[in-house]
Amino acid sequence: MPTAIIDGIITRYEVAGSGPPLLMFSPGGFNATLDNWRSLAIYRRLNLLDQLAARYTCITFDRRESGHSGGRVERVGWRDYAAQGKGLLAHLGIERAHLMGGCVGCSIVTTFGVAYPDAVSSMVLYSPAGGPRYRLTQHARLGQHLAYVAEHGLHQVVALARSSDQTFTQDPRLGPWVTVVRRDSSFADVYAHWDADRYAVLVTGVARLLFDRDTVPGAEPEDLMLLDIPALVVPGQDASHATSAARYLEECLPRVQYWDVPVSEQTEDTAPARVMAFLDAV
């Protein structure tokens, strides 16, 4: 698969299909890889990517610190994730695109829309991650990682990462940089020598920056209310994708369509057709 260097970080990406460009921000939490559009939970069942690629140029990529993309130990936030997507469009010579986010990708899409509105034709926000249980889960996961670091040190985090193929979601001890640690020995060496106290401050800051509210994190509500971009919101319905999170976006976005269909009725026949009907009409 091709790669691009964006802000000094390698990004693995894939371009499939033909037609207007559709930049897709992957689902999957801290393991947001391009493969998740075909393999993860509801997205596997819906066959969204393959159907969308029949009419759109679908651009998928591994988010930084995920899959085969690189990363950097810093207080990463939603604007950093959005900048990666914007840099990928620039690399491909695309000035304007439709955006689609699944799960946590919705937070990046809305942040991208606020930061680069002229580059966005429309936004599809599919099963946005959010809700009070989602926030609690993310803070607890990062807290478990820091507790392991405090007891065993970052050298042991590196050793654990190399002895396992689990993700940060599956084993919180591994931390959010686990995939980069596994794939880049130079990165792993620098990571292992970070000062533990400084690292704890940084990770605590990441938790507060990324997961600061009991609804959809990302762009501020006042910014969403001023956003002049057509949007389609499709609700989720579980602890990490609360229906209230989707309703929050419906309330904030002025040019929004809300597909009021329960997850059980979002099927391979209905969901891709609804997304394409929205995109075709923009």
MARDREN-493398 format. One record per residue (C-alpha): residue number from 0; x, y, z. Coordinates in steps of 0.1 Angstrom, whole numbers, plus 2048, in hexadecimal, padded with zeros to 3 digits. Layout:
site torti->NUM&xx->X&yy->Y&zz->Z
...
***
This chain:
site torti->0&xx->800&yy->800&zz->800
site torti->1&xx->80C&yy->824&zz->7FA
site torti->2&xx->818&yy->83B&zz->815
site torti->3&xx->81C&yy->860&zz->81A
site torti->4&xx->830&yy->874&zz->832
site torti->5&xx->819&yy->88D&zz->843
site torti->6&xx->828&yy->8A5&zz->85D
site torti->7&xx->845&yy->88D&zz->860
site torti->8&xx->82F&yy->86F&zz->867
site torti->9&xx->82B&yy->852&zz->84F
site torti->10&xx->807&yy->84C&zz->844
site torti->11&xx->7FB&yy->82C&zz->833
site torti->12&xx->7DE&yy->832&zz->81C
site torti->13&xx->7C9&yy->822&zz->801
site torti->14&xx->7B5&yy->831&zz->7E5
site torti->15&xx->798&yy->81C&zz->7D6
site torti->16&xx->77D&yy->823&zz->7BD
site torti->17&xx->776&yy->841&zz->7A7
site torti->18&xx->761&yy->860&zz->7A8
site torti->19&xx->760&yy->87D&zz->7C1
site torti->20&xx->77A&yy->87A&zz->7DD
site torti->21&xx->76E&yy->86C&zz->7FF
site torti->22&xx->788&yy->86E&zz->81B
site torti->23&xx->77F&yy->854&zz->835
site torti->24&xx->78A&yy->856&zz->859
site torti->25&xx->78B&yy->833&zz->867
site torti->26&xx->778&yy->824&zz->884
site torti->27&xx->78A&yy->811&zz->89F
site torti->28&xx->794&yy->828&zz->8BC
site torti->29&xx->7BA&yy->828&zz->8C1
site torti->30&xx->7BD&yy->80E&zz->8A6
site torti->31&xx->7AD&yy->821&zz->88A
site torti->32&xx->7BA&yy->80F&zz->86B
site torti->33&xx->7AE&yy->810&zz->848
site torti->34&xx->7A7&yy->7EA&zz->849
site torti->35&xx->78C&yy->7F1&zz->864
site torti->36&xx->774&yy->7FD&zz->848
site torti->37&xx->773&yy->7D9&zz->83C
site torti->38&xx->779&yy->7C5&zz->85C
site torti->39&xx->76B&yy->7D7&zz->87A
site torti->40&xx->749&yy->7CF&zz->889
site torti->41&xx->72D&yy->7E1&zz->878
site torti->42&xx->743&yy->7EE&zz->85B
site torti->43&xx->74A&yy->7CA&zz->850
site torti->44&xx->725&yy->7C2&zz->851
site torti->45&xx->71B&yy->7E1&zz->83D
site torti->46&xx->736&yy->7DD&zz->822
site torti->47&xx->737&yy->803&zz->820
site torti->48&xx->759&yy->808&zz->811
site torti->49&xx->754&yy->7F1&zz->7F3
site torti->50&xx->733&yy->800&zz->7EB
site torti->51&xx->73F&yy->823&zz->7EE
site torti->52&xx->75D&yy->81C&zz->7D8
site torti->53&xx->746&yy->814&zz->7BC
site torti->54&xx->73D&yy->839&zz->7B9
site torti->55&xx->757&yy->84C&zz->7CD
site torti->56&xx->77D&yy->84E&zz->7CF
site torti->57&xx->780&yy->840&zz->7F3
site torti->58&xx->7A0&yy->84B&zz->805
site torti->59&xx->7A6&yy->836&zz->824
site torti->60&xx->7C5&yy->837&zz->83B
site torti->61&xx->7D4&yy->82C&zz->85B
site torti->62&xx->7D0&yy->848&zz->874
site torti->63&xx->7F1&yy->852&zz->884
site torti->64&xx->7FB&yy->83A&zz->8A0
site torti->65&xx->7E6&yy->81F&zz->890
site torti->66&xx->7ED&yy->802&zz->879
site torti->67&xx->80B&yy->808&zz->861
site torti->68&xx->80C&yy->82E&zz->867
site torti->69&xx->826&yy->83E&zz->87C
site torti->70&xx->822&yy->855&zz->89A
site torti->71&xx->832&yy->86D&zz->8B3
site torti->72&xx->831&yy->86E&zz->8D9
site torti->73&xx->81F&yy->88F&zz->8DE
site torti->74&xx->7FE&yy->89C&zz->8EC
site torti->75&xx->7EA&yy->892&zz->8CD
site torti->76&xx->7C7&yy->8A1&zz->8C8
site torti->77&xx->7AB&yy->8A1&zz->8AF
site torti->78&xx->7BB&yy->8BD&zz->89B
site torti->79&xx->7DA&yy->8A8&zz->896
site torti->80&xx->7C5&yy->88B&zz->889
site torti->81&xx->7B3&yy->8A4&zz->872
site torti->82&xx->7D3&yy->8B2&zz->865
site torti->83&xx->7DF&yy->88F&zz->85B
site torti->84&xx->7C0&yy->88C&zz->845
site torti->85&xx->7C5&yy->8AF&zz->836
site torti->86&xx->7E9&yy->8A7&zz->82F
site torti->87&xx->7DF&yy->887&zz->81D
site torti->88&xx->7C7&yy->89A&zz->807
site torti->89&xx->7E4&yy->8B2&zz->7FF
site torti->90&xx->7FA&yy->895&zz->7F7
site torti->91&xx->7E0&yy->888&zz->7DE
site torti->92&xx->7DB&yy->8AA&zz->7CF
site torti->93&xx->7B7&yy->8AC&zz->7DB
site torti->94&xx->7AA&yy->8CE&zz->7E5
site torti->95&xx->787&yy->8C4&zz->7F0
site torti->96&xx->776&yy->8A3&zz->7FA
site torti->97&xx->759&yy->893&zz->80B
site torti->98&xx->762&yy->887&zz->82E
site torti->99&xx->756&yy->868&zz->840
site torti->100&xx->75D&yy->85D&zz->863
site torti->101&xx->754&yy->83D&zz->875
site torti->102&xx->754&yy->83B&zz->89B
site torti->103&xx->770&yy->851&zz->8A8
site torti->104&xx->776&yy->85C&zz->884
site torti->105&xx->757&yy->873&zz->888
site torti->106&xx->76A&yy->888&zz->8A2
site torti->107&xx->786&yy->88D&zz->888
site torti->108&xx->76E&yy->895&zz->86C
site torti->109&xx->75C&yy->8B1&zz->880
site torti->110&xx->77E&yy->8BF&zz->88B
site torti->111&xx->78A&yy->8BE&zz->867
site torti->112&xx->76A&yy->8D0&zz->85C
site torti->113&xx->770&yy->8EC&zz->875
site torti->114&xx->795&yy->8EF&zz->86D
site torti->115&xx->793&yy->8EC&zz->847
site torti->116&xx->76F&yy->8F4&zz->83C
site torti->117&xx->778&yy->8FD&zz->819
site torti->118&xx->787&yy->8DB&zz->813
site torti->119&xx->767&yy->8C8&zz->81D
site torti->120&xx->74A&yy->8C1&zz->806
site torti->121&xx->735&yy->8AE&zz->820
site torti->122&xx->739&yy->899&zz->83F
site torti->123&xx->72B&yy->876&zz->846
site torti->124&xx->72C&yy->86E&zz->86B
site torti->125&xx->726&yy->849&zz->870
site torti->126&xx->720&yy->83C&zz->893
site torti->127&xx->733&yy->857&zz->8A5
site torti->128&xx->746&yy->84D&zz->8C4
site torti->129&xx->73C&yy->85F&zz->8E3
site torti->130&xx->727&yy->85E&zz->903
site torti->131&xx->72F&yy->85D&zz->928
site torti->132&xx->739&yy->839&zz->928
site torti->133&xx->750&yy->83F&zz->90A
site torti->134&xx->762&yy->85B&zz->91D
site torti->135&xx->766&yy->846&zz->93C
site torti->136&xx->773&yy->828&zz->929
site torti->137&xx->78E&yy->83D&zz->917
site torti->138&xx->79A&yy->84E&zz->937
site torti->139&xx->79B&yy->82C&zz->948
site torti->140&xx->7AF&yy->81C&zz->92C
site torti->141&xx->7C9&yy->838&zz->92C
site torti->142&xx->7CA&yy->836&zz->952
site torti->143&xx->7D1&yy->811&zz->951
site torti->144&xx->7EE&yy->817&zz->939
site torti->145&xx->7FD&yy->832&zz->950
site torti->146&xx->7FA&yy->81B&zz->96E
site torti->147&xx->80D&yy->800&zz->95C
site torti->148&xx->828&yy->81A&zz->951
site torti->149&xx->82B&yy->826&zz->975
site torti->150&xx->831&yy->803&zz->982
site torti->151&xx->846&yy->7F4&zz->966
site torti->152&xx->854&yy->810&zz->951
site torti->153&xx->853&yy->817&zz->92C
site torti->154&xx->86E&yy->7FE&zz->924
site torti->155&xx->855&yy->7E3&zz->930
site torti->156&xx->83A&yy->7F2&zz->91A
site torti->157&xx->850&yy->7ED&zz->8FC
site torti->158&xx->858&yy->7CA&zz->906
site torti->159&xx->833&yy->7C2&zz->90B
site torti->160&xx->82A&yy->7D1&zz->8E9
site torti->161&xx->844&yy->7BC&zz->8D8
site torti->162&xx->837&yy->79C&zz->8E9
site torti->163&xx->813&yy->7A2&zz->8DF
site torti->164&xx->7FE&yy->7A9&zz->8C1
site torti->165&xx->7E2&yy->7B9&zz->8D5
site torti->166&xx->7D6&yy->7DD&zz->8D0
site torti->167&xx->7D4&yy->7F8&zz->8EB
site torti->168&xx->7AE&yy->7F2&zz->8EC
site torti->169&xx->7B3&yy->7CD&zz->8F3
site torti->170&xx->7CF&yy->7D3&zz->90D
site torti->171&xx->7D1&yy->7F6&zz->91C
site torti->172&xx->7F3&yy->7EF&zz->92A
site torti->173&xx->802&yy->7F4&zz->907
site torti->174&xx->7F9&yy->818&zz->903
site torti->175&xx->7EE&yy->82C&zz->8E4
site torti->176&xx->810&yy->82B&zz->8D3
site torti->177&xx->812&yy->805&zz->8D3
site torti->178&xx->810&yy->7FF&zz->8AD
site torti->179&xx->82D&yy->818&zz->8A6
site torti->180&xx->841&yy->808&zz->8C2
site torti->181&xx->83D&yy->7E6&zz->8B1
site torti->182&xx->846&yy->7F2&zz->88D
site torti->183&xx->861&yy->80C&zz->893
site torti->184&xx->87F&yy->801&zz->8A8
site torti->185&xx->88D&yy->825&zz->8A8
site torti->186&xx->86C&yy->833&zz->8B5
site torti->187&xx->86B&yy->817&zz->8CF
site torti->188&xx->88D&yy->820&zz->8DC
site torti->189&xx->885&yy->844&zz->8E0
site torti->190&xx->863&yy->83C&zz->8F0
site torti->191&xx->873&yy->824&zz->909
site torti->192&xx->88A&yy->840&zz->916
site torti->193&xx->86F&yy->85A&zz->91C
site torti->194&xx->86E&yy->869&zz->93F
site torti->195&xx->851&yy->857&zz->950
site torti->196&xx->844&yy->875&zz->962
site torti->197&xx->844&yy->88B&zz->943
site torti->198&xx->833&yy->86E&zz->930
site torti->199&xx->818&yy->86C&zz->94A
site torti->200&xx->811&yy->891&zz->947
site torti->201&xx->80F&yy->88D&zz->921
site torti->202&xx->7F7&yy->86F&zz->921
site torti->203&xx->7E1&yy->880&zz->93B
site torti->204&xx->7DF&yy->89E&zz->924
site torti->205&xx->7D6&yy->888&zz->907
site torti->206&xx->7B9&yy->879&zz->91B
site torti->207&xx->7AC&yy->89B&zz->924
site torti->208&xx->7B1&yy->8A9&zz->901
site torti->209&xx->7A0&yy->88C&zz->8EE
site torti->210&xx->785&yy->882&zz->907
site torti->211&xx->779&yy->8A2&zz->917
site torti->212&xx->753&yy->89E&zz->916
site torti->213&xx->736&yy->886&zz->919
site torti->214&xx->72C&yy->888&zz->8F5
site torti->215&xx->73F&yy->888&zz->8D4
site torti->216&xx->762&yy->897&zz->8DA
site torti->217&xx->774&yy->8AC&zz->8C0
site torti->218&xx->767&yy->8CD&zz->8B3
site torti->219&xx->756&yy->8E5&zz->8CB
site torti->220&xx->730&yy->8E7&zz->8C9
site torti->221&xx->731&yy->90D&zz->8C1
site torti->222&xx->748&yy->905&zz->8A3
site torti->223&xx->731&yy->8E9&zz->897
site torti->224&xx->713&yy->901&zz->899
site torti->225&xx->725&yy->918&zz->880
site torti->226&xx->730&yy->8FD&zz->868
site torti->227&xx->721&yy->902&zz->846
site torti->228&xx->727&yy->8DE&zz->839
site torti->229&xx->70C&yy->8C4&zz->831
site torti->230&xx->70E&yy->8A7&zz->849
site torti->231&xx->6FE&yy->885&zz->84D
site torti->232&xx->6FD&yy->875&zz->870
site torti->233&xx->6F6&yy->850&zz->875
site torti->234&xx->6F2&yy->845&zz->899
site torti->235&xx->703&yy->829&zz->8AC
site torti->236&xx->6F3&yy->819&zz->8CA
site torti->237&xx->70C&yy->80B&zz->8E4
site torti->238&xx->722&yy->816&zz->901
site torti->239&xx->73D&yy->825&zz->8EA
site torti->240&xx->726&yy->832&zz->8CF
site torti->241&xx->709&yy->841&zz->8E3
site torti->242&xx->6EA&yy->84B&zz->8CF
site torti->243&xx->6EC&yy->86B&zz->8E4
site torti->244&xx->70D&yy->873&zz->8D3
site torti->245&xx->6FD&yy->871&zz->8B0
site torti->246&xx->6E0&yy->887&zz->8BC
site torti->247&xx->6F9&yy->8A0&zz->8C9
site torti->248&xx->708&yy->8A4&zz->8A7
site torti->249&xx->6E5&yy->8A7&zz->898
site torti->250&xx->6DE&yy->8C4&zz->8B1
site torti->251&xx->6FF&yy->8D6&zz->8AA
site torti->252&xx->702&yy->8D4&zz->884
site torti->253&xx->6EC&yy->8EC&zz->870
site torti->254&xx->6EC&yy->8D9&zz->84F
site torti->255&xx->6E6&yy->8B6&zz->85C
site torti->256&xx->6D2&yy->898&zz->852
site torti->257&xx->6CD&yy->87E&zz->86D
site torti->258&xx->6C6&yy->85B&zz->862
site torti->259&xx->6AF&yy->850&zz->87E
site torti->260&xx->6B4&yy->82A&zz->87A
site torti->261&xx->6BF&yy->812&zz->896
site torti->262&xx->6DF&yy->7FF&zz->891
site torti->263&xx->6CB&yy->7DF&zz->88B
site torti->264&xx->6BC&yy->7EE&zz->86C
site torti->265&xx->6DC&yy->7FC&zz->85E
site torti->266&xx->6E4&yy->7E0&zz->845
site torti->267&xx->6FA&yy->7DA&zz->826
site torti->268&xx->6DB&yy->7E3&zz->811
site torti->269&xx->6D0&yy->802&zz->824
site torti->270&xx->6EF&yy->813&zz->832
site torti->271&xx->705&yy->818&zz->814
site torti->272&xx->6E7&yy->823&zz->7FF
site torti->273&xx->6DE&yy->83D&zz->819
site torti->274&xx->702&yy->84A&zz->81A
site torti->275&xx->705&yy->84C&zz->7F5
site torti->276&xx->6E3&yy->85D&zz->7F1
site torti->277&xx->6F0&yy->878&zz->808
site torti->278&xx->711&yy->87C&zz->7F6
site torti->279&xx->701&yy->87C&zz->7D4
site torti->280&xx->6EA&yy->898&zz->7DE
site torti->281&xx->704&yy->8B0&zz->7EB
***
